Amino acid sequence: MRTTSLARSVVVVSLVILGTTPGLAQAPPGGSGASPAQPAPTSFLAPARATWESTRMLVLGLIEAMPEDKYDFKPTPTVRSFREVVVHLVGENYLFFGRVAGENLGNPAQNLKTREELLKALRESYAYGEKVWGDLTEEKALQMVEGRGGQKVQRWSAILLAIQDNMNHYGNLVVYLRLNGLVPPRSDDEGLADVEAASPFRLPRLHTGIASSQSIRRPDASQDSSARRRPGSSR
């Protein structure tokens, strides 16, 4: 059962990789601007690396867009606050990339509170991922290591889980912003222009599925009533 669950996760994330535009391998957000070493274009690691770069840019931009006075917001009382999701994300980045590196650094964001502290910790977790990527070769990536539950998995498979986890939380944090009247940068024309300016590729616009009441056109009364008439009815 555990093996089947992991296999399904790998398949899902692999499909995401195949559907993602590989053009965001830019300098790490908040980093020094140095260009990290990239896998060869023919390497099986190349699309995963491009997807990770795209994913972290999306997540970081979204979290930066939330003002500090909204960091304790919860859509319902039983779910994590925005702040708690950010703390969780930092820990997951270290957890999954730590599995690739063969080390356990814990979660340095566990007791952080302010927006500035949490953004710094999130950027540092992504920088840690960059370091792990820089040390990863194809040979090392294919080594079998112990995964969750003691099962043997390829070393690099934890990166797929990191991508999946980040995109899961990106999707749920979009809702946090929308419920506070904020537009996610990826859906904002100005924010989209900034991302496209940093990339030689044109990115597909993401649709959140949230429509305003003004954007919904209702049929007029005559069309509505005629559409409900039964064939042969004189009414």
C-alpha positions as CSV (number, residue, x, y, z in Angstrom):
1,M,0.0,0.0,0.0
2,R,2.8,2.4,0.9
3,T,4.7,1.6,-2.4
4,T,1.5,2.2,-4.4
5,S,0.9,5.6,-2.6
6,L,4.5,6.7,-3.4
7,A,4.2,5.6,-7.0
8,R,1.0,7.6,-7.4
9,S,2.7,10.7,-6.0
10,V,5.6,10.3,-8.4
11,V,3.3,9.9,-11.3
12,V,1.2,13.0,-10.4
13,V,4.3,15.2,-10.0
14,S,5.9,13.8,-13.2
15,L,2.8,14.9,-15.1
16,V,3.1,18.3,-13.6
17,I,6.7,18.4,-14.8
18,L,5.8,17.5,-18.3
19,G,3.1,20.2,-18.3
20,T,5.3,23.0,-16.9
21,T,7.1,25.6,-19.0
22,P,10.8,25.0,-18.4
23,G,12.0,28.6,-18.4
24,L,12.4,29.8,-14.9
25,A,15.8,28.6,-14.0
26,Q,16.8,32.1,-12.8
27,A,18.9,33.2,-9.9
28,P,17.4,32.2,-6.5
29,P,14.9,34.7,-5.1
30,G,16.6,36.9,-2.5
31,G,20.0,35.2,-3.4
32,S,23.3,36.6,-4.6
33,G,22.3,36.5,-8.2
34,A,25.0,33.9,-9.1
35,S,23.8,31.5,-11.8
36,P,23.6,28.0,-10.3
37,A,24.8,25.0,-12.3
38,Q,22.1,23.5,-14.4
39,P,21.7,19.8,-15.4
40,A,22.5,19.1,-19.1
41,P,19.4,19.7,-21.3
42,T,19.4,15.9,-22.1
43,S,19.5,14.9,-18.4
44,F,16.4,13.4,-16.8
45,L,16.9,15.9,-14.0
46,A,16.5,19.0,-16.3
47,P,12.7,19.1,-16.4
48,A,12.5,18.5,-12.6
49,R,15.0,21.3,-12.0
50,A,13.1,23.7,-14.2
51,T,9.8,22.8,-12.5
52,W,11.3,23.4,-9.1
53,E,12.6,26.8,-10.1
54,S,9.1,27.7,-11.4
55,T,7.4,26.4,-8.4
56,R,9.5,28.3,-5.8
57,M,9.1,31.5,-7.7
58,L,5.3,31.1,-7.7
59,V,5.2,30.2,-3.9
60,L,7.6,33.0,-2.8
61,G,5.7,35.6,-4.8
62,L,2.4,34.6,-3.3
63,I,3.7,34.7,0.3
64,E,5.4,38.0,-0.3
65,A,2.0,39.4,-1.4
66,M,0.3,38.8,2.0
67,P,0.6,41.7,4.4
68,E,1.7,41.0,8.0
69,D,-1.6,41.9,9.5
70,K,-3.2,39.0,7.6
71,Y,-0.6,36.3,8.6
72,D,-2.9,34.9,11.3
73,F,-5.8,34.6,9.0
74,K,-7.6,31.3,8.8
75,P,-10.5,30.5,6.3
76,T,-12.0,28.3,9.0
77,P,-11.0,27.8,12.7
78,T,-9.9,24.2,12.1
79,V,-7.2,24.8,9.5
80,R,-3.7,26.3,9.7
81,S,-3.3,30.1,9.7
82,F,-1.3,31.7,6.8
83,R,1.7,32.0,9.2
84,E,1.5,28.3,10.1
85,V,1.4,27.2,6.5
86,V,4.6,29.2,5.8
87,V,6.3,27.6,8.8
88,H,5.2,24.2,7.5
89,L,6.5,25.0,4.0
90,V,10.0,25.9,5.4
91,G,10.1,22.6,7.3
92,E,9.0,20.6,4.3
93,N,11.7,22.1,2.1
94,Y,14.4,21.1,4.5
95,L,12.8,17.7,5.1
96,F,12.6,16.7,1.4
97,F,15.9,18.2,0.3
98,G,17.5,16.8,3.4
99,R,16.5,13.4,2.3
100,V,18.3,14.0,-1.0
101,A,21.4,15.2,0.8
102,G,21.2,12.6,3.5
103,E,20.9,15.0,6.4
104,N,18.3,16.3,8.9
105,L,18.4,20.0,9.6
106,G,15.0,20.2,11.3
107,N,12.7,23.3,10.9
108,P,14.5,26.6,11.7
109,A,11.3,28.5,11.2
110,Q,9.4,26.6,14.0
111,N,9.5,29.5,16.5
112,L,9.6,32.5,14.1
113,K,6.7,35.0,14.2
114,T,7.2,38.1,12.0
115,R,6.6,38.3,8.3
116,E,10.2,39.4,7.7
117,E,11.6,36.5,9.7
118,L,9.5,34.0,7.9
119,L,10.2,35.3,4.4
120,K,14.0,35.1,5.2
121,A,13.6,31.6,6.5
122,L,11.6,30.6,3.4
123,R,14.3,32.1,1.0
124,E,17.0,30.3,3.0
125,S,15.1,27.0,2.6
126,Y,15.0,27.5,-1.1
127,A,18.7,28.4,-1.1
128,Y,19.3,25.1,0.7
129,G,17.5,23.3,-2.1
130,E,19.8,25.1,-4.6
131,K,22.8,23.8,-2.7
132,V,21.4,20.2,-2.8
133,W,20.7,20.6,-6.5
134,G,24.3,21.8,-7.1
135,D,25.7,18.6,-5.6
136,L,23.3,16.2,-7.4
137,T,24.6,14.2,-10.3
138,E,22.6,11.6,-12.3
139,E,24.5,8.8,-10.6
140,K,23.8,10.1,-7.2
141,A,20.2,10.8,-8.0
142,L,19.6,7.2,-8.9
143,Q,21.1,5.8,-5.7
144,M,18.6,3.8,-3.6
145,V,18.0,5.2,-0.2
146,E,15.6,4.6,2.7
147,G,12.4,6.5,2.3
148,R,9.3,6.9,4.5
149,G,8.3,3.6,6.2
150,G,11.7,2.0,5.4
151,Q,11.0,1.5,1.7
152,K,13.8,1.8,-0.8
153,V,13.4,4.8,-3.2
154,Q,15.6,6.7,-5.6
155,R,17.4,9.5,-3.9
156,W,16.0,12.2,-6.2
157,S,12.4,11.2,-5.7
158,A,12.2,13.4,-2.6
159,I,12.5,16.4,-4.9
160,L,9.3,15.4,-6.7
161,L,7.6,15.3,-3.3
162,A,8.9,18.8,-2.5
163,I,7.4,20.1,-5.8
164,Q,4.1,18.4,-5.0
165,D,4.0,19.8,-1.5
166,N,4.8,23.3,-2.6
167,M,2.2,23.3,-5.3
168,N,-0.4,21.9,-2.9
169,H,0.2,24.8,-0.5
170,Y,0.4,27.3,-3.4
171,G,-3.1,26.2,-4.3
172,N,-4.5,26.6,-0.9
173,L,-2.8,29.9,-0.1
174,V,-4.3,31.4,-3.3
175,V,-7.6,31.0,-1.5
176,Y,-6.3,32.8,1.6
177,L,-5.3,35.8,-0.5
178,R,-8.5,35.9,-2.5
179,L,-10.6,35.7,0.7
180,N,-8.8,38.9,1.9
181,G,-9.4,40.7,-1.4
182,L,-5.9,40.3,-2.7
183,V,-4.9,39.2,-6.2
184,P,-2.1,36.6,-6.4
185,P,0.9,38.0,-8.3
186,R,0.6,35.2,-10.9
187,S,-2.9,36.3,-11.8
188,D,-2.1,40.0,-11.8
189,D,-1.2,41.6,-15.1
190,E,1.7,43.6,-13.6
191,G,3.0,40.6,-11.6
192,L,2.8,38.4,-14.7
193,A,4.7,41.0,-16.7
194,D,7.5,41.0,-14.1
195,V,7.7,37.2,-14.3
196,E,7.7,37.2,-18.1
197,A,10.4,39.9,-18.2
198,A,12.7,37.6,-16.2
199,S,12.1,34.6,-18.5
200,P,12.8,34.1,-22.2
201,F,9.7,32.0,-22.3
202,R,6.1,33.1,-22.3
203,L,4.3,31.6,-19.4
204,P,0.7,30.3,-19.6
205,R,-1.7,32.3,-17.4
206,L,-3.0,30.4,-14.4
207,H,-6.8,30.5,-13.8
208,T,-7.9,30.3,-10.2
209,G,-11.5,29.5,-11.0
210,I,-12.8,32.4,-8.9
211,A,-15.1,34.7,-10.7
212,S,-16.6,38.0,-9.5
213,S,-20.3,38.5,-9.5
214,Q,-19.9,41.2,-12.2
215,S,-18.3,38.6,-14.5
216,I,-21.3,36.2,-14.4
217,R,-23.9,37.0,-17.1
218,R,-27.4,35.8,-16.3
219,P,-29.8,35.0,-19.1
220,D,-32.7,37.4,-19.5
221,A,-36.2,36.3,-18.4
222,S,-37.5,35.5,-21.9
223,Q,-34.5,33.3,-22.8
224,D,-34.8,31.5,-19.4
225,S,-38.5,30.8,-19.7
226,S,-38.3,29.6,-23.3
227,A,-35.5,27.3,-22.5
228,R,-37.6,25.6,-19.9
229,R,-40.6,25.0,-22.1
230,R,-41.3,21.4,-23.1
231,P,-41.5,20.5,-26.7
232,G,-45.1,20.9,-28.0
233,S,-46.1,23.1,-25.1
234,S,-48.1,26.3,-25.9
235,R,-47.1,28.0,-22.7
